[in-house]
C-alpha cells in the first residue's frame, strides 16, 4: 500500500515537473519572440535617426530617375530631330501658301502643309507615348528604391510581431501566474511592434516625399516640352488656315471679276471690284503678318 502511494506521489511530482518545464519552455519562447521585436525596434529607430542613410536613399532615388531618362534619351533625340524637320517643312509650306501668287500655287503649298501637319501630329503622338513610358518607368524605379529601403525591414517586423502573438497566447492557458506574464508580454509586444513600424514609416515617408518631388519635377519638364510642341503645332495650323482664307478670298474676287466682265459692266464698277480685291488681299496679308508671323520664335530656325 505504501509502495502504491509512493508511486502515485512520484507520478504527481513528475506531471507537475513536466508541466512546469513546459510552462518554462513556452515562457522562454515568448520572451525570445518579444526580444526579437525589441531588436527590430532598436534597428528601426537607428535607421530613422541616421541622416547619412536617409541621404543615401534619396541619392538612389535621384540616380534611378536619371538612369530611366538616360535609357530613353536616344529615342527622344531621334524624335526631336524628326519633329524639327517636320516643323520646318510645315513652316515653309505655310509661308509659301500665304505669299504665293495664284490660287493654284496656294493650293499646292497647302497640300504640302497638310501633309507636314499630319506628320507633325503623328510625331507629337509618339512623344506623348514616350512621355507616358518615361513616367511609368520612373515611378516603378522609385518604388523599387522605397521597397529596398524599408520594405524588407517592415516585413520582418510584422513577421516578428505575428510570431510573438502566436507564442505568447499559449501562456494564458497555463495558470494565473503565467497569465500575468502573458499580459505583460502582450503589452511589450504591442509597444515594440508600434515602435519598429512607426520608425520605419517615418523613414518611408521621407523617401516617399523625396520620390514625389522627383516625379513631379520630371513630369513638369515633360509637360513644358509637350506644351511647347502643342503651341508650335497650333501656330502652324493658324498659318495654314489663314492661307485657306486667303485662297477663298482670291477665288471670290476672281469670280466677281469674271461676272462683272461677263455682264458688260461699266469701267467704274470694274475698277471698284479690282480695288476691293486688292484691299481684301492686303488686309488678309497684313493680319497674317501682324497676328502670327511665320518667323515666330516658337518655330525652329
Secondary structure, 3 states (H helix, E strand, C coil): CHHHHHHHHHHHHHHHHHHHHHHHHHHHHHHHHHHHHHHHHHHHHHHHCCHHHHHHHHHHHHHHHHHHHHHCHHHHHHHHHHHHHHHHHHHHHHHHHHHCCCHHHHHHHHHHHHHHHHHHHHHHHHHHHHHHHHHHHHHHHHHHHHHHHHHHHHHHHHHHHHHHHHHHHHHHHCCHHHHHHHHHHHHHHHHHHHHHHHHHHHHHHHHHHHHHHHHHHHHHHHHHHHHHHHHHHHHHHHHHHHHHHHHHHHHHHHHHHHHHHHCCCCHHHHHHHHHHHHHHHHHHHHHHHHHCCCCCCCCCC
